[in-house]
Amino acid sequence: MPTLLHLGLGNFHRAHQAIYTVKANALTGSNWRIRGVSLRRPAMRDALRPQEYDYTLVERAGGRSTYRRISVIDDILVEPEDPAAVRSAIADRDTPVITLTITEKGYLPGSAPSSMSVLAEGLALRADHGTPVTLISCDNLTGNGRALETALRAEARALGLDIGGYLDEAVACPDTMVDRIVPATTDALREEVLRETGWADASPVAAEGFSEWVLEDRFASDIPDWAAVGAVIVPSVTPYELRKLRLLNGSHSALAYAGLLKGHSHVHEAIADPDLRQKISGLMSEAIATLPPEMAAHAPAYCEALLERFSNPALAHRLDQIAQDGSQKLPIRLIATLRERQVIGLASPHVEWALSAWCAYVARCHADGQKLHDPMAADLMSVLDEGGSAQDLLDLIG
């Protein structure tokens, strides 16, 4: 049976790509299975292995919650425990598709083993037999397929791996856009699943009813028939990803920092704050002006739908979860919008407000001695230690 290998297996994959795969199997009679890779910690493997990797998907829509047991994952490897097994899995001929949710920071150079070094070393083994493979980034990056390919080639060169010819001939990295709000798993969710289903699921996952997946029509191998169950395959993903990054993700980041500063804990609480809702609406309006015309025409309705999605209290989406890794997120979610508006001579008071909220959040963490969950935390704290300003923080990440 064909296997889809997923690097960075966490809640988003289990509520998004895995569900598209389950639905495609059911509709078409195929039998794609998923093998996961945890690149750092064994927590997900340890939670799911005693229950044969099954888990519960809880979907929150229309004021109702539905509970569905998902059986599509066969195994989860943990890279620090068995690096050779992970690289062997990447090289496996029976794995025509490798998907990734490694977050924005996973594409940066880092201490070995980085996500890119693991992937490059596995592909070097795969190049020995030359079997084609499609690598699908499901992270919130502009041109994520190109970003993946660029980072992968750079890492291969740094490691002295001669895989350039193989990448040219047998590997495709299509751009994608993924969209679904998936909060972190909590004890309250575990208790709810036990109460409603009778199953003591160690790691259920909750998600909103809405889900979207757009993929560039560029594949080197067979893929599950995701298009049959709602995925959209198009010549260019760029208009879709800009809409999502600048409207949904940009607004989410702004809500996270401004909401936390005002004492809110969850997205639905922050968007219910009249002042924040007004500012987020203004931020969205400023971002619309930077979208391609075909997306800008439909963006107001998209924004209204976003505000409704943000208002869903059943998701209990924590602001501190969204606030992590701001140095990696803001350049593509907010700073890019600001720069494009500057080019066409437009003021951006709401984008500047959102960036100021991040600076104030970082400064509060510094003042309170609170841990800042960010790969650039040490550098950001050093700027403030030396009396640096908000502009100095923005210069550092910009």
Backbone hydrogen bonds, N-H to C=O, Kabsch-Sander energy under -0.5 kcal/mol:
donor,donor_aa,acceptor,acceptor_aa,energy
3,T,94,D,-2.0
4,L,33,R,-3.2
5,L,3,T,-0.6
5,L,97,V,-2.3
6,H,35,R,-2.6
7,L,99,T,-2.7
8,G,37,V,-2.6
9,L,37,V,-1.5
14,R,10,G,-1.7
15,A,11,N,-1.7
16,H,12,F,-1.0
16,H,13,H,-0.6
18,A,13,H,-2.6
20,Y,16,H,-2.2
21,T,17,Q,-2.0
22,V,18,A,-2.3
23,K,19,I,-2.6
24,A,20,Y,-2.3
25,N,21,T,-2.4
26,A,22,V,-2.2
27,L,23,K,-2.2
28,T,24,A,-2.5
29,G,25,N,-2.0
30,S,24,A,-0.5
33,R,2,P,-2.0
34,I,72,V,-2.6
35,R,4,L,-2.5
36,G,75,D,-3.0
37,V,6,H,-2.1
38,S,77,L,-3.3
39,L,37,V,-0.6
46,D,42,P,-3.1
47,A,43,A,-2.0
48,L,44,M,-2.3
49,R,45,R,-2.7
51,Q,48,L,-1.2
52,E,49,R,-1.9
53,Y,48,L,-2.9
54,D,51,Q,-1.9
55,Y,70,I,-1.4
57,L,68,R,-3.1
58,V,56,T,-0.6
58,V,205,V,-2.9
59,E,57,L,-0.6
59,E,66,T,-1.8
60,R,207,A,-2.8
61,A,59,E,-0.7
61,A,64,R,-2.4
64,R,61,A,-2.1
66,T,59,E,-1.9
68,R,57,L,-2.0
70,I,55,Y,-3.6
74,D,34,I,-2.9
75,D,34,I,-0.8
77,L,36,G,-2.9
79,E,38,S,-2.7
79,E,77,L,-0.6
81,E,78,V,-1.0
82,D,78,V,-1.8
86,V,82,D,-1.5
87,R,83,P,-2.1
88,S,84,A,-2.3
89,A,85,A,-2.0
90,I,86,V,-1.9
91,A,87,R,-1.6
92,D,88,S,-0.8
92,D,89,A,-0.6
95,T,92,D,-1.6
97,V,3,T,-0.9
98,I,134,T,-2.7
99,T,5,L,-2.6
100,L,136,I,-2.1
101,T,7,L,-2.3
106,G,103,T,-1.8
107,Y,104,E,-1.5
108,L,105,K,-1.4
118,V,114,S,-2.3
119,L,115,S,-2.1
120,A,116,M,-2.8
121,E,117,S,-2.5
122,G,118,V,-2.0
123,L,119,L,-2.5
124,A,120,A,-1.8
125,L,121,E,-1.3
126,R,122,G,-1.9
127,A,123,L,-2.3
128,D,125,L,-1.0
129,H,126,R,-1.4
130,G,126,R,-1.7
131,T,126,R,-0.6
133,V,170,A,-2.3
134,T,96,P,-2.2
135,L,133,V,-0.5
135,L,172,A,-2.9
136,I,98,I,-2.9
136,I,134,T,-0.6
137,S,135,L,-0.6
137,S,174,P,-0.5
138,C,100,L,-2.7
141,L,139,D,-1.9
144,N,141,L,-1.0
147,A,143,G,-2.9
148,L,144,N,-2.3
149,E,145,G,-2.3
150,T,146,R,-2.8
151,A,147,A,-2.5
152,L,148,L,-2.6
153,R,149,E,-2.5
154,A,150,T,-2.2
155,E,151,A,-2.3
156,A,152,L,-2.5
157,R,153,R,-2.2
158,A,154,A,-2.2
159,L,155,E,-2.0
160,G,156,A,-0.6
160,G,157,R,-1.0
161,L,156,A,-3.0
162,D,160,G,-0.5
163,I,161,L,-1.6
167,L,163,I,-2.6
168,D,164,G,-2.1
169,E,165,G,-2.0
170,A,166,Y,-2.8
171,V,167,L,-1.0
172,A,133,V,-1.6
177,M,214,V,-2.4
179,D,212,E,-2.2
182,V,180,R,-0.6
190,R,186,T,-1.9
191,E,187,D,-2.6
192,E,188,A,-2.1
193,V,189,L,-2.6
194,L,190,R,-2.2
195,R,191,E,-2.3
196,E,192,E,-2.7
197,T,193,V,-2.6
198,G,193,V,-0.6
198,G,194,L,-1.7
199,W,193,V,-0.7
200,A,198,G,-0.5
201,D,199,W,-1.9
205,V,56,T,-2.7
207,A,58,V,-2.4
208,E,181,I,-1.7
209,G,60,R,-1.4
212,E,179,D,-2.2
214,V,177,M,-2.6
215,L,232,V,-3.1
216,E,175,D,-2.7
217,D,234,V,-2.2
218,R,216,E,-2.4
226,W,224,P,-2.5
228,A,225,D,-0.9
229,V,226,W,-1.5
230,G,227,A,-1.3
231,A,226,W,-2.0
232,V,213,W,-2.9
233,I,231,A,-0.5
234,V,215,L,-2.4
234,V,232,V,-0.5
240,Y,237,V,-0.9
241,E,237,V,-2.3
242,L,238,T,-2.4
243,R,239,P,-1.8
244,K,240,Y,-2.2
245,L,241,E,-3.0
246,R,242,L,-2.3
247,L,243,R,-1.8
248,L,243,R,-0.7
248,L,244,K,-0.9
249,N,244,K,-2.5
250,G,245,L,-1.5
251,S,247,L,-1.0
252,H,248,L,-2.6
253,S,249,N,-2.5
254,A,250,G,-2.2
255,L,251,S,-2.8
256,A,252,H,-2.3
257,Y,253,S,-2.2
258,A,254,A,-2.4
259,G,255,L,-2.3
260,L,256,A,-2.2
261,L,257,Y,-1.9
262,K,258,A,-1.2
263,G,260,L,-1.4
264,H,259,G,-2.6
267,V,317,H,-2.5
270,A,266,H,-2.2
271,I,267,V,-2.7
272,A,268,H,-0.7
273,D,270,A,-1.2
277,R,273,D,-2.9
278,Q,274,P,-2.1
279,K,275,D,-2.0
280,I,276,L,-2.8
281,S,277,R,-2.2
282,G,278,Q,-1.9
283,L,279,K,-2.5
284,M,280,I,-2.6
285,S,281,S,-2.0
286,E,282,G,-2.1
287,A,283,L,-2.1
288,I,284,M,-2.2
289,A,285,S,-0.9
290,T,287,A,-1.9
291,L,288,I,-1.8
295,M,292,P,-1.5
296,A,292,P,-2.7
297,A,293,P,-1.8
298,H,295,M,-0.8
299,A,295,M,-0.8
299,A,296,A,-0.5
302,Y,298,H,-1.5
303,C,299,A,-2.8
304,E,300,P,-2.1
305,A,301,A,-2.0
306,L,302,Y,-2.1
307,L,303,C,-2.4
308,E,304,E,-1.7
309,R,305,A,-2.4
310,F,306,L,-3.1
311,S,307,L,-1.1
312,N,309,R,-1.5
315,L,312,N,-1.1
316,A,313,P,-0.6
318,R,316,A,-0.6
319,L,265,S,-2.8
322,I,318,R,-1.3
323,A,319,L,-2.1
324,Q,321,Q,-0.9
325,D,373,H,-3.2
326,G,323,A,-0.7
328,Q,325,D,-1.2
329,K,325,D,-1.5
330,L,326,G,-2.8
332,I,329,K,-0.9
333,R,329,K,-2.1
334,L,330,L,-2.7
335,I,330,L,-2.6
336,A,331,P,-1.1
338,L,334,L,-2.3
339,R,335,I,-2.5
340,E,336,A,-2.1
341,R,337,T,-2.2
342,Q,338,L,-2.1
343,V,339,R,-2.0
344,I,340,E,-1.3
345,G,342,Q,-1.4
346,L,341,R,-3.2
352,E,348,S,-2.5
353,W,349,P,-1.9
354,A,350,H,-2.0
355,L,351,V,-2.3
356,S,352,E,-2.3
357,A,353,W,-2.0
358,W,354,A,-1.6
359,C,355,L,-2.2
360,A,356,S,-2.6
361,Y,357,A,-2.2
362,V,358,W,-2.6
363,A,359,C,-2.5
364,R,360,A,-2.3
365,C,361,Y,-2.3
366,H,362,V,-2.1
367,A,363,A,-2.6
368,D,364,R,-2.6
369,G,365,C,-0.8
369,G,366,H,-0.5
370,Q,365,C,-1.9
373,H,371,K,-0.6
374,D,372,L,-1.5
377,A,374,D,-1.9
380,L,376,M,-2.6
381,M,377,A,-2.8
382,S,378,A,-1.9
383,V,379,D,-1.9
384,L,380,L,-1.6
385,D,381,M,-2.5
386,E,382,S,-1.6
387,G,384,L,-1.8
388,G,383,V,-2.7
393,L,389,S,-1.6
394,L,390,A,-2.2
395,D,391,Q,-2.6
396,L,392,D,-1.8
397,I,393,L,-1.5
398,G,394,L,-2.0
